[in-house]
Amino acid sequence: MKDPLKDIIGSLGSELKEKKVVLCITGSIAAVESPEIARVLMRYGAEVHTAMSISAQKIIQPVAFEWATGNPVIVDLTGKIEHVQLAGEWIGRADLVLIAPSTANTIGKIANGIDDTVVTTIATTAIGSGIPLLIVPAMHVSMYKHPALIENIKKLESFGVEFIVPHIQEGKAKIQEVQEIVERVISRLSEKDMLNLKVLIMAGPTIEQIDPIRVITNKSSGKMGIALTKEAFRRGADVKLIYGPGQENPPSYIDCIRVESTEEMFNVVISELESDDFHFVVSVAAIADYTPVKRFDHKIVSKDTKELSLKLKSTPKIIEKVKQISPDIFLVAFKAEYNIKKDELINRAHEKLKLVNADLIIANDVGKSGVGFGEDKNEAFIIDKDKKIIHILPSLKSEVARKIFSNALEKFQKKE
Ligand SMILES: Cc1cc2nc3c(=O)[nH]c(=O)nc-3n(C[C@H](O)[C@H](O)[C@H](O)COP(=O)(O)O)c2cc1C
């Protein structure tokens, strides 16, 4: 039977499998969010150890972290030299140290080589032994604006320490969403095999106005596109996301342009392709194929309109323009079908690949339950120009994204 405190390890993905993360907590009220940070790190596969400053222990009890991680909490340094055990130069050390939240006080001490708490001593040891250190500041804006703090952050950045910039809300520099903090940890620990490569991703649905309040759209959420965006970022690519009106929140560290209609998506994509040299374009957006011929400029009054016929016209095919503008780009297209036989799905996808001159096409049947639109999982076939097929069994969209980029990158490198 699994350890009941650790049975969640790997439940959301394997991105942090076999990684040891030290989560340090300091005396900010945001410390109440730290157990959740520990749990989400574990859900992606990490083994988490925690260390707390005395001020942090006044805000939240160590027992919360003992429960959250299934490991003893370091509240004091003893003859076991816990700081060296976790962050020193030996084989069993941690892969990354994360201070979340970090007070201004702790940042100031680390920047100036002072280590008089458990947290600052672990941080000093990590910097000295080359373990990645990520700091998530939290404080009132007045503290965040202090020139000494600004200097301390700059100084630490020059030592290779990374900061997860807080968002300013209600006069406070608040820590980013838990998911986003974990995403940065994953990214920091991922292999950077896409450095210096530029990727443009189109994701989500588009909407076409019928009248000022009624629209035609589809069920795409943008989850697959955001998973692909995160994957490219993790691998070190320079990613830009063009995202339709889906309900997902793209991570704040991603350069994202929000669009609504197909026309807007078209204009943004064309202008991006004309003004920048992208290496990859991934078109996973469910772009409306039809738009009303006429858009009513007033709300259609339903009591006067017993029957309503809408005349639709087809929209321009953005994906067909990609290779016309940038013939050398590596184009990854998607083809979604509903409830059709596998062979038919593959044939139709391959026809589309040829039509748009794509390098790869990802085919999926959104009629299957538990995969596709709005779901966390996907089942897909990666099909290349020679109709060589790789079947990705139902798996988390992050996993599907990883396989797609591994495949695309391999082919791109051969093409170069
Ligand atoms: C309830 C409470 C909330 C606090 N929140 C913050 C904070 O968000 N950021 C900060 O820099 N200091 C905050 N402080 C002040 C720090 O706890 C104080 O500077 C302390 O010396 C930090 O010690 P440490 O860095 O070793 O944890 C807070 C104090 C209290 C009592």
The ligand as an SDF file (V2000), in Angstrom:
LIG
                    3D

 31 33  0  0  0  0  0  0  0  0999 V2000
    1.1350   38.5050    9.9870 C   0  0  0  0  0  0  0  0  0  0  0  0
    2.4200   38.9550    9.3980 C   0  0  0  0  0  0  0  0  0  0  0  0
    2.5290   39.0430    8.0530 C   0  0  0  0  0  0  0  0  0  0  0  0
    3.7340   39.4460    7.4560 C   0  0  0  0  0  0  0  0  0  0  0  0
    3.8250   39.4850    6.1080 N   0  0  0  0  0  0  0  0  0  0  0  0
    4.9900   39.8320    5.5320 C   0  0  0  0  0  0  0  0  0  0  0  0
    5.1290   39.7980    4.1190 C   0  0  0  0  0  0  0  0  0  0  0  0
    4.1900   39.4360    3.3790 O   0  0  0  0  0  0  0  0  0  0  0  0
    6.3180   40.1320    3.5830 N   0  0  0  0  0  0  0  0  0  0  0  0
    7.3690   40.5150    4.3550 C   0  0  0  0  0  0  0  0  0  0  0  0
    8.4360   40.8220    3.7930 O   0  0  0  0  0  0  0  0  0  0  0  0
    7.2820   40.5560    5.7030 N   0  0  0  0  0  0  0  0  0  0  0  0
    6.1170   40.2140    6.3080 C   0  0  0  0  0  0  0  0  0  0  0  0
    6.0150   40.2290    7.6770 N   0  0  0  0  0  0  0  0  0  0  0  0
    7.1870   40.6140    8.4590 C   0  0  0  0  0  0  0  0  0  0  0  0
    8.1870   39.4640    8.5820 C   0  0  0  0  0  0  0  0  0  0  0  0
    7.5480   38.3470    9.1990 O   0  0  0  0  0  0  0  0  0  0  0  0
    9.4100   39.9270    9.3750 C   0  0  0  0  0  0  0  0  0  0  0  0
   10.1630   40.8030    8.5900 O   0  0  0  0  0  0  0  0  0  0  0  0
   10.2760   38.7730    9.8080 C   0  0  0  0  0  0  0  0  0  0  0  0
   11.4180   39.2790   10.4700 O   0  0  0  0  0  0  0  0  0  0  0  0
   10.6960   37.9140    8.6420 C   0  0  0  0  0  0  0  0  0  0  0  0
   11.5200   36.8640    9.0760 O   0  0  0  0  0  0  0  0  0  0  0  0
   11.9510   35.7120    8.0600 P   0  0  0  0  0  0  0  0  0  0  0  0
   12.3850   36.3900    6.8070 O   0  0  0  0  0  0  0  0  0  0  0  0
   13.0690   35.0050    8.7250 O   0  0  0  0  0  0  0  0  0  0  0  0
   10.7660   34.8210    7.8730 O   0  0  0  0  0  0  0  0  0  0  0  0
    4.8190   39.8120    8.2900 C   0  0  0  0  0  0  0  0  0  0  0  0
    4.7000   39.7330    9.6660 C   0  0  0  0  0  0  0  0  0  0  0  0
    3.5090   39.3000   10.2060 C   0  0  0  0  0  0  0  0  0  0  0  0
    3.4130   39.2270   11.7080 C   0  0  0  0  0  0  0  0  0  0  0  0
  1  2  1  0
  2  3  1  0
  2 30  2  0
  3  4  2  0
  4  5  1  0
  4 28  1  0
  5  6  2  0
  6  7  1  0
  6 13  1  0
  7  8  2  0
  7  9  1  0
  9 10  1  0
 10 11  2  0
 10 12  1  0
 12 13  2  0
 13 14  1  0
 14 15  1  0
 14 28  1  0
 15 16  1  0
 16 17  1  0
 16 18  1  0
 18 19  1  0
 18 20  1  0
 20 21  1  0
 20 22  1  0
 22 23  1  0
 23 24  1  0
 24 25  2  0
 24 26  1  0
 24 27  1  0
 28 29  2  0
 29 30  1  0
 30 31  1  0
M  END
$$$$
